[in-house]
Amino acid sequence: MTADSTYEQRYKQTVVSFFDGRTSYDNDVTIRRALPLLEMIALEPGQRVLDIATGTGIIAIAAAQAVGSTGRVTGVDFSAGMLQQARQKSDELKLRNITWLEADADYLTFEDASFDYVLCSSALVYLGDIPKALQDWYRWLKPKGKALFSGWSDQSYPAPWIIQACDRHGVALENINAPTGTPEKCRRLMEFAGFKEITIRKQQLGQYRSLEQLIGWNGTWFHPQLNPLAQLSEQQLRAITADYSQWLKEQPATNEGLWCESLAYFVAGSKLS
């Protein structure tokens, strides 16, 4: 086993464990950052939809209700804990047109021209090979089908602040949001995969947060290719997290707290033929 494959396994297990532990995932923020993707399309009865990294099924369940009993939705996630919540919700709604699939999105396979829509909310950057993933989605779409994903600006909290703290200690971190961190990058990715008629919507979902809410970073860092923090000693990591907290305490704040940007990009592209 190579060092790269060992890191990939550890990274994915860390991500799975993180999401398995989120037993109260659905809230105003998680819903507001997911459903705008559905607002960019017009689902019709009988259509087939693939929801990648479905989580608790926020998009998949809404899509299943829209496509009706003659349609079909496949919700994929590698977190058993997230899928358990999704299944419970769909069972309570007595939805029978959803297939829940526990799988790693990096290794999905479907027949060409299987879906009218492929959607992925806030999770594209977790994949190991984003260009390949988008090319796969393109193949899986029927002619006139659409792929949609959402992501965050590369200046969205807390990544830039954590990167700055690490930089002050000589540790270089790559922003996980960098591949989709600007509208231009999102557009280039979609064009490279073959998509046309690309549209991008922006929505600021940021908010003010109190210092108490912000200073609790514990040194966790998700990145599909590299996490240099995992190589540090406990002493080194404590020094960086302490630096991060101290820097936050020194920032000018309003009565509402510190502003934390969460600028979302909602991206759609069409397969014209």
Secondary structure, DSSP 8 states (H G I E B T S, - for coil): --HHHHHHHHHHHHHHHHHHT-TT--SHHHHHTTTHHHHTS---TT-EEEEET-TTTHHHHHHHHHH-TTSEEEEEES-HHHHHHHHHHHHHTT--SEEEEE--GGG----TT-EEEEEEES-GGGSS-HHHHHHHHHHHEEEEEEEEEEEE-TT-TTHHHHHHHHHTTT-----TTGGGSSHHHHHHHHHHHT-EEEEEEEEE--EEE-HHHHTT--S----SS--GGGGS-HHHHHHHHHHHHHHHHTS--BTTBEEE--EEEEEEEE---
